[in-house]
Amino acid sequence: MSERTTPVRPRHAASLVIHRRNGNRHEVVMGRRSDKARFKPGVYVFPGGMLETADFKARPATALHPAITPKVAVGNSHGRANALAMAAIRESMEECGLVAGVPGDVGPNPDPTWQAMRTLGLAPALDRLVYLGRAITPAVQPIRFHARFFAIDAEHTSGELGGSGELSDLRWVDIAEAQQLEVMFITQLILKTLQERLGGGEEKALFLSTRLGKRLIAWE
């Protein structure tokens, strides 16, 4: 049996970094992946997952800021950029129970999470999201993602921390402490990027990729 020579095409994915201020600390929602997960088992992550067809169909209350679209690397497609943001919000509702929505109607949709949001009378306000960056899994990996990372202040969410059970040890974690958990390199970078933004730093977006086996970090 010959070895694969053509890299696996990365699948589009998105995560939502939900953060809050607690006294003089900033905290984020994180959970631990199952030890049986196919991709990066046992690590702590933000809620997130793959882009689905239903995410294009669901209607947001407001769109992403147009300036974000070029940074998301979707061929300047506002529709695809919005769908990725919608995927991040859907996954966060599924995995951690927090709903990033305002009064509105996402419209009829076959996806049960979007159906649940419609029942609540809520729709995502994408203009409340901040874009932190993206990362592409190295070409040598058998499972690859082109993941985008959005952030939202918890004051723009509702619900109780819970979710589907896909993530264990789901909790609020101090940003500084989060980097001491078992996390991926991209997670460390996103946490640092968020810290800088919350501290009034420049609104630049991270891009992590690899070339010839070396990690490349750029800003967009």
Secondary structure, 3 states (H helix, E strand, C coil): CCCCCCCCCCEEEEEEEEEEEECCEEEEEEEEECCCCCCCCCCEECCEEECCHHHHHCCCCECCCHHHHHHHCCCCCHHHHHHHHHHHHHHHHHHHCCECCEECCCCCCCCHHHHHHHHHCEECEHHHCEEEEEEECCCCCCCCEEEEEEEEEHHHCECCCCCCCCEEEEEEEEHHHHCCCCCCHHHHHHHHHHHHHHCCCCCCCEEEEEECCEEEEEEC
